[in-house]
Amino acid sequence: MWVHARHVIASTALVVAGIAANAPGALAQEPTRLSDEQVERLLERIEKSADKFRDSLDKALDKSALDHSKREEEINRYVKEFEDATDRLEKHFDDDKAASDDVRNVLTRAVRLDNLMSRYPFTDRAQGDWRLLRGDLDELARAYGVAWEWTVATAMPR
């Protein structure tokens, strides 16, 4: 009888372990499989969202106490570095050379902007444009299998 009970317990443990291994959280480690066409549309959306965000942030800065300050210059430099990184990613994708390192570079630049957006009370439009762009960047990280947390300044491979 005890042999049978141990067998049932062992079998149950294997089933539970199998279910846990296939839980949604465990599968979240894998990159989201997107076709090249889907990635291309995502990159185009990121480019458009980045342009929209840059414009709304520029208008918000003009209305803020940061207007014409060194801090505004620094923020504009962060935005330019982010845009340059997204341009490189898109060019590498077009040349069939895009890799996780390009995505990490974009995300590392984006974390600076995220910190700024949470630190300063910019306009609702600038905040909303950032949230949309940030959602697309999260999707980009998943598509390339890059582990990402907005509170960390670097992206680590999964």
N, C-alpha and C positions, 0 to 999 in steps of 0.2 A: 504494500500500500504506500509506504514512504517513497519507494522508488518511483511509483506512478506519480505521486504528488510533486516530487522534484522534477520529473520530466515535464509535467504541466507547467510548473513555475518557469522552468528554463525555456519552454516553448513560448510562453506568454512574454517573457523578457525579450526574446528575439523578435516577436511581432511588434512589441512596443518600440524597440530600437529601430526596426524597419520603418515604422510610421514616423518616428521622430526624424529619421534621416531624410524623409521625403516631405517634411513639413514646409510650408511656404517660406519660413525664415531660412531654412537650410538651402532652398533653391534660390533665394535672393542673392547668393554668392556668385551664381553664374551670370555671365553677360547676357543681356537681352539680345536675342538674335534678330537683327534688322537686316533687310536687304540693302544693297547699295543704294537703291532708289530711295528707300526710307531714310537712310543716313543722310543722303544728299538733301532731301527735303528738310530734315532736322537742322542741318548746317545752314541752309538758307533761312530757316525760321530764326535761328540764333543770330545770324547776321542782321536780319531785319529788326529783331527785338533789341539787339545791341545798339543799332542806330537810333531807334525810338527812345531807348533808355538814355543814351548820350544826350539827345536833344532835350528831354524832359529834365535831366539832371542839370544841364547847362542853364536852363531857365530857372530851375530851383536855386542854383547857386547865385544867379544874378539877383534873386529876391532875398538872399540870406545875408547874415552878418559876415559870411565868409567871402563875399564878393570883393574882388581885387586884393585878396590876401595871399600870403605864401601857401596857406592851407589849400586855397582854391587851385593854385598852380600844381600842388602835389596831387590833388584829386584828379585834375585834368591829365596829369602824367599817368596815374593809375589807369584811367579810362583808355588812354592811348595804348599803353602796354597790353591791356586786355584785348583791345581791338586788333593790335598787331598779332597777338597770339591766335586769335580766331581766324585772321586772314591766313596765317601760316598753316593752320589746321585745314582750312578749306582748300588751299593750294595743294597741300600734300595729298589730300583726299582726291582732288582732281587728277593728280599725277600718280595715283594708286600707291602712295607712300605713307598715308596717314597711319599713325600708330598711337598706342596708349600714351607714349611720352608726350605727343602733341596735345592730347586731351588733358593730361596732368598739368601741362604748362598753362592751358586755358583756365583750368580750375584753380590753380595756384594764384593766378592773377585775379580771378573772380572773388576769391576769399577776401582780398583787400577791400574790394568794393562792397562786399556783403557787410564787413565790419563797419565801413563808413555809413552804409544805409541804416544799420541798427543803432549807430552812435548819434547821428544827426537827424533832427526832425525835418527832413526835406518834404516837399509837397506830396500830396496824396498821389498825384500822377506819377512822379518819379518813383515813389515807393511801389505803386502798382506795376509800373513798367519793369522794375527790378524783380518783383515776385514772378512775373511771367518769364523773364529771362532766366531766372534762377531755376524754375521748373524745367525749362528746356535743357539747362546745363546738367541737372540731375539725370535727365533722360540720356544725355550724351555719356555721362559717366557709366550708367548701366549698360549702354550699348557697347562700350569699349571694355567693360569688365573692370573699371577702375573703382576701387573702394574709396568712398568719399564722405567726409564729414565737414560741414561748413565751419566748425569750430577749430579745425586744424589747418595750418597754413600749407600743408603739402598733401598730395594725393598718393596713396600707396597702392601698389598692384595687389590684386586679389590672389 
